[in-house]
Amino acid sequence: MRVLIIEDDEATAAYIHKGLLEGGHSADTATQGDHGLTMASNDNYHALIVDRMLPVLDGLTLISKLREAGNQTPVLILSALGDVDDRVEGLKAGGDDYLTKPFAFSELLARLEALARRFSAEAQETVLTAGDLVMDLLGREVKRGATVIDLQPREFRLLEYLMRHSNQVVTRTMLLENVWDYNFDPQTNVIDVHISRLRGKIDKHFDTPMLNTVRGAGYILRATKA
């Protein structure tokens, strides 16, 4: 599941981001309402987490603008305002669920997953395909042909990113920024280790290798013919 967190409180945003990554999901973060609106409008997410009180553009206005533009991505509103009238206002603005602060991450995740399932029939991307490699983002299952491939959470996120950029060169910096945290040393071999493990799972027992190293540039997932 790919989630956009629009939250100006850095501690809260980091807490949610860390929990999603540890759960095998991917997440982006915006700290201002206008930035969040741009990101949500220009990219595909399975769900949005939107704080009500945001700088520049408040959360409810952000949601209203998305809905006016025809964007139906599920939205979980996050707010310290928990009165009935506040919740009703949030839902009327276009929110799909409402969670008050403080909250338990387990509940937040359960609500996100429920929203993603509910909207899986919508025009949201829930299955990625690269040649004969298929990834079910909601069922968290990967197959190459008829073979089910068992992946660890980090391997799943790595493959998801590579599949979203299949037949394109992906640099180490791109992987560090989008699959790992920004704080990793660019010289670390963590990427090489995970690429090697992933290659062993998706290529080792198949005739045509898909995951290739581009010397001096990065990596490329070449989509083979199904």
N, C-alpha and C positions, 0 to 999 in steps of 0.2 A: 504494500500500500504506500502511495506517495502522498505526503501531506504538506500543506503550506501552513506554517505557524505565523500568524500576524499578531504580535504581542510586543508592547513597548517595554515591559518589565524584563530586564535581561536575565534575572535569576529564574523567573517563571519560564521564559522561553528556552533557556538552557536546560532546565529540568525536563521539560516536555521533549525537547530535541534529543536529549540523551536517552530518555526512556524509549522513544520510537526507534532509535538506532539499535539499542540493545535488543529490541523485540524483532529485529530483522526488517524494519521498514525504512523508508527514506524520507527525509524531511528538509525543507528549506525554511528560512526565517526572514521575516520582514519586521522592522520595528516602527515603521510609520504607515499610516493608513493609505497614503497615496502610493507608496512603494508596493504595499501589499496588493492594492488594486491592479497595478501594472503587472505584477508577477502572476496574479490569478487570471488575468485577462489574456496573457501571452503564453501560458503554459498549461499543460494538462495535469491536474491533481485529482486524486480520488476523494479528497476531503480537505476542507479548510477549517482551521481553528482561528476564530476572530475574537479578539478582546473588544469590548464595547468602547472603552476609553482609550483612544489612540490619538497621537499628535497629528496635526495637519488635516486628517480626514477621519472622523469618528467611525467606529465599527458598523453601526447601523446604516449610515450613509454609504459606506463601502459596499455593504451587502445589497442595498437597494440599487446601487449603480450596476452591480454585477447582474442582478435579476433583470433590470431594464435592458441590458445589453444581450439578454438571452442566455447568460451563463448560469447553468443549473447545477454546478458543482455543490455537493452537500456541504453545509456550513454548521459547525458546532460553535455556538456563541459562548464565550468564556467571560464571566463578569463577577465582580463583587456585589453587584446589584441583584438581589435575589427575590424581591417582592413579586407577587403575582402580576401586578401591573407591568413591572419591568420585563418579566418573562414573556408576557403577552405581546408587549411592544417589540421585543426582539424577534419573535416568531412571525409577527405581522410584517416586519421589515424584510422577511425572506429567509430567516434562519430556519434550520431544520431541527435543531435541538439546542438546549440551553443548559449550561453547567455553571454552578456558582462556585466562587472561590471562598475558602480553600477547598481543594478537591483531592481525591485519591487518584493517582495515575491509572490504577487498574480500572476505575470507573470511566475515566476519560477514554482509555483505549477501547473498552467495551462499547462505548457509545460511538466512537469513530468506526469501528468494525461493523456495527449494526447499520450505520449510515451508508457505508460502502456497499454492504450487501443489498440494502434497500434500493440503491440507485444503480446496481450493476447492470440492469437492463437498459439504462440510459446510454447516451452516446459517450460514455467514459471508457477509456482504454483499460480493459481488464486482462487482456491476453496479448502478449508480445510474441512475434514470430520472426525468426531469422532462418530462412531455409527450412530444414527439417527439425530445427530447434524451437520448441514451444514453451513459453512460460505463462502459467496461470497466476496472475498477481494476487487474486483473492484466495484461491485455493492453495497458493504457495507451493505449486507443483511444477517441476520442470521435466520435459520429455525430449529426447532426441529420437525421432521416429517413434517406435513403440516402446523404447526403453525409458523407464523412469530413472531420473538422476537425483540422487540424494545430496542436497547442499546444506552447508552450515549457513546461519543467518548472514554473515559477512560475505560469503561466497555468492549467496543469492543476490545481495545488493550489488555486488561487483558485476555479476552476469547481467542483472537488470540494466545497469548503466551501459554496459557494452552492447546489449541488444538494442537499446534505445538509440545507439549511435553505430549500428552495424554498417560495415563497409566504409567506416570513417576512422581515421587515425585518432586514437585517444591518448593524450599525453599523461605522464605520471602526475603532473600538477592537477590536471582535470580529475584524475581518480582520487588524489589526496583531498581535494576540495569537495568532491561530491559523494564519495563513498566512505572516506575517513574524516577525521576532524582536521581543522586547519593547523593544529599545533604540531603535527607530525613533521619530523625532519625530512626534507625532500630527498636526502641521501639514504634514508632508511631502506632496508631490503624487504619491508613488509609487503610491498606491492608484488615484488618478484616471487615471494613465497606463495602468496594467494593466487597469483596468475598461474604458477606452476601446479598448484593443487587443483585449480579449476580446469586447467588444460587436461590434467589427468582424468578428470571426470567426464568432460564433454567430448574429448578427442581420442583418448587412449584406445578405446575398443571400437573405433569407427574408421572406415576407409579413408575418409576425407577430413583432414584437420581444418578447424574453423578459427581457432584462436592463434594469431600469429604475432610475433614480435617484429616491430619495424625499427631496425637499428638506429639509434640516435634520435628517435622520434617518440616511440611509445608502443602501443598495441592496436591491433585491429581485429575485429570479429568479422570474418568474411562469411557471408550467408551463402551456404551451399544450396543447390537445387534440391527441393523436397522430392 
